[in-house]
Amino acid sequence: MEINTYQTRAEMLLRSYILSDSFIVYSSVIGGVFACKLVYDLSQIFSSIYFKRYAGLSKSQQVEWNNRSISTVHAIFITAMSLFLAFWSDLFSDDQLSGLVIMRSSTLSTSVLGVSVGYFLTDLAMILWFYPSLGGMEYLVHHLLSLVALSYAMLTGEAQFYVYMVLLSEATTPGINLRWYLDVAGLKKSKAYLINGFMMVFVWLVARILVFIYVFYHFYVHYDQVMKVSSFGIFLVCVVPLVIAVMNLVWFWKIVKGLKKTLAKRN
């Protein structure tokens, strides 16, 4: 009976939110898609002018070059906004008495999620179109899980804090992309490549492992609040971070192995 009550409340909340704030939701998603297109085109123009190596790349490499420009810009944007909303603003602070943390949202937090949804939709479409050159099955799983969680939090206003905490993992993306750029530019043996490798390990450890430990701790402390969202919301809060955390550990091990291999070659 209690579960049905939560489900009914969530469905009513979803319907009312879509009707009341549909402009915010749809405009931010569409804006995110168009922003990706703009960054892709600008990357194509500026790279052909300022990077001589770009013209010598294959067509698939040029596509990946521009695609990584999109992911880098999105990563910088969403990391900054996640830090602001999760830590610097009072939106999700326990000191605030304006309702449960798990239920809090704002026009800004919803709009930012919409932009991110637009990015993940665009990137997923490109991955599928050029599959598997832009990423294998693990990227599809990651993007699909991210899209479902982001869309749910955006439309219902529930669990936005946890979504922003998980989105902090995007802080690792610029380093990953820089590694690829340096490799393509023939600078794999440069000092910049090595320094970037150490930075990748450090940022990955903080953003994709320590932050996730904090997420699970926060979940434990606020367990009574989490149980008040819909059944699907509970599934997303529990399962999605756990699956992504496992993927993060696997990828972290691969990054460490790659750094060890680079150091061994230098010695």
KALIN-V645973 format. One record per pair of residues at least 12 apart in sequence whose C-alpha atoms are under 6 Angstrom apart, sorted by the first residue. I is the first residue (numbers start at 1). J is the second residue. If there is no record, write none. Layout:
I:J
I:J
This chain:
6:230
7:230
10:230
14:156
25:114
28:111
28:114
28:115
29:114
29:115
29:117
29:118
32:115
32:118
32:119
33:118
33:119
36:70
39:70
40:66
43:66
72:174
75:170
75:171
79:168
79:171
82:164
102:158
102:159
103:158
105:157
110:154
113:154
169:207
169:208
172:204
175:200
